[in-house]
Amino acid sequence: MPKVVLVDDHVLLRSALARIIHLFPGYEVLFEANNGRHFIQMLDPDNLPNIVILDVTMPVMNGYETSQWITANHPNMKVIALSMLNDERVVIRMLRSGAKGYLLKDTEVDELKKAMEEVSNKGLYINEILYKNIVHTINSSPEETEELEQEVAMNLTEREKEFLRWLCTDKSYKEIAAEMYLSPRTVDGYRDTLFEKLKVSSRIGLVLFAVRNGIAQL
C-alpha cells in the first residue's frame, strides 16, 4: 500500500487533498505538514512514506530545499511537485531538485491518481506540463523520436551542448548569454536553431532532450 505525505502551507487545500487521496483504493495518507522543516520533524524512520506531494512555494523550507533533502537522505521517496506556477524555470528547477512529477493545483483528480500510480510503478510522471510543446513526441512514434534525437545529438557543436547544459539550470536566457560570453541575440539563435532541429517549441523540450541523450543531468 503506497503511503503518502502532503507538504503544503495552504491548510484547506492540503486537507481537501488528503480526503481525496483517502478515497483512492490502496493509498494511505500518513500525515500532513506545513513546510519542509515540519515534514522532516514529523518523519517516522520506522514508517516512511513512498510518495511526498510537495508544494513549491512555502515559508521556512520551500519545495526546492525539501526535495533536495529528500533526494539526499531518502532517495526511495518519490516527490511529486504541486504548484500554482506554470513556469518553465520553476519546473526545471524542481526536476533538478529531485522531483519525479510536476502538477498544477487545478489538476483533475484523475490526473493526480495517474501521477501517483506512475511515480509508484515507473519512478517518473511526464504530463502535459512537461511535454505540452514537444511536437515530435505527440506526432511521431517513439522510434522516430529516438532516431531524430540521436541524429541531432551526434551533430551538435560543443557550444550547442554547453548551451543545453545551461538550459538545465534555473538561469534566464539573458544570464546564460552572460555565462557563455555571448550576446542575447546569439543565444536566441542557438535556441531557435535547436527548436527547429528537434521540432520542439519549449525550453522544457530542449531540457528533456539534453537529459535523454546524456548531454546534461538534472
N, C-alpha and C positions, 0 to 999 in steps of 0.2 A: 504494500500500500504506500504510494508516494506521500511523503509528509511535506507540508508547505508552510512557509513563514511569510508574512506580509510586513513590509517595512515602508511606512508612508506617514508623513506628519498630518495628513488630512484624515481625521478620525472617522468622519461619516463615510467617506468613500472607502476607507480601509475596512470598516465594519461591514459595509454592504458587500464588498468583495469577498470577505470571509464567509458570509452567509451563502453567497452563490457557490463558492468552492465546496462548501459542506454538502451541497446538493449533488456534486459530481460523484458518481459511484467510484469508490476505491481511493478517494483523496481525503486527507486529514489535515486540518489547519492546526499546527502546534501552538502558535501564539502570534500576536501582533506587536510591532514595535514602532516607536515614533521616529527613529532615526538610526543611523548605523551604530552609534555607540550604544544605544539602548538595546539594539539587536544583539550585539556582542555580549552585553551584560546578561541577557536572558538565555543565551545558548546553554543547553544542557549537553555536555560531552557524551552522555550515555543515550541521548535521544536527539540526534541531529536531523535537520530537515534535508530532503532531497532537492527541493526547489525553493529558491528565495525570490519572491516577487518584490522588486525594489524600485522605489521612486528615485528619480534623478536629482531633483532639487529638494533638499531637506536641510534644516538647520543642524548645527553641531557636527554631523558627519554625513556628507552627501552621498549620492549614489555612486559616483566615481570612486571615492575613497573606500566605501563599503565593499564594492565589487572587487577592488584590488586586494582588500584584506581577505575576503572570502577566497579568492583565487590563490593567494599565498598560503593561507592557513587551512583551508578545507576545499581543495581542488575538485573533490567529487560533488560538491554542491553546485547546482546549476542555477545561474542567475538569469532571470527574465526582467529586463528593464520595463518600467511602466511610467509613462510620462505624458505631459501635455505638449511637449516640444517636438515638433516635426522638423528638425533641423539636421542637415547632413553632418555637420561637425559634431553635434551632440551624439548622434547615432554612432559615428565612427569612434568617438572618444569612449563611449560605453562599451563598444565591442573590444577596443584596446584594453579596457579595464577588466575584461573577462566575461562580460555578459554573453549569453548564448541565444538571446532573442530580444526583440525590442517592440513593444506595443504602445499604442496611444491610449489615453484614458477613456476615449469614446469607442474603444474596441467592442465589437459584438461579443456576447457571451460564448457563442460557438467558436470564435477565433481564439479566445482565451483558453478554452478547453483544448483546442487543437495545438496551441503553442505549448501547453503543459505536457501533452502527450508526446509531441515530437522532441521536446527537450529531454524528457524522461527516456525515450526509446532511441533517439538518434543523436542526442547531445547538442542539437542546434535547431533553431527555428528561423527560417528565412521567410518573411512575409512580404506583403506589398510595399511596406516602407523601405525594405532593403533592396527590392528589385523593381520598383514600380516603373522606372525608366530604362531598364535594361532590355532593350528591344529584342536583341538576339535570343535572350533566354525565353522570351514569350513566344517569338515567332519561329524559332528554329528548334530542331531536335537537339538533345544533349550531345549527340555525336558531332553534329555540325558546329555547335557552340564550342566544343572542346577543340575541334580541328582548327577553327578560326583563331581561337585564343593561342594555341600552340604556334601557329604560323606568325601571328603578331609578336608573341613573346620572343621568338627566335630572331626577329629582325629589329628589335628595339635598340636604340642607341644607348650608351651609358648615361647620357644626360636625361633621356626619357625615363630610364629606370630610376635615376635619382629623383626625378620629379614625382614619379609614382610613390616612392618611399616617403617623400614629404607629404603627399596627399593622405597618407595613413596616419598623420598626426592631426592635431586639432588646430593647426595654423591656417590662417586665411591665405587666399591666393597671393595677396599683396605681401604677406610675411614670407611665403615660400619664395617669391621673387627675390626678396632681400637676402634670404639664406643662400640662394643659388647665384647671387650677384648678377641677376638678370632684370630686365625691365618687366613691369607687369604685362605689357603687351606681348613680350616673348613667351612668358608663362601661359598667357591665354592661348597663344598659338600652339604650345605643347598640348594643352587641354583639348582644344578643338580638333587637333590632328588625331589624338587618341580616341576622342569621341567618334570620329569618322572611321578610323581603322577598326574599332571594336563594335560599331553600330550601337553605342550606348549614348545616353544623354544626361547622366548624373555623375557626380563625384563618387557616390557610393558604388556605382557600376565599375568605375576605374579601380576603386579600392578592392572590391571583391575579385576583380581580375588579377590585381597585383598579388593578393594573398593566395589565390588558387594556383598561381604559376610560380610561387616561391620567390617572387621579387621582393616582397615585404612581409612582415609579420605584424599581426595585431597584438 
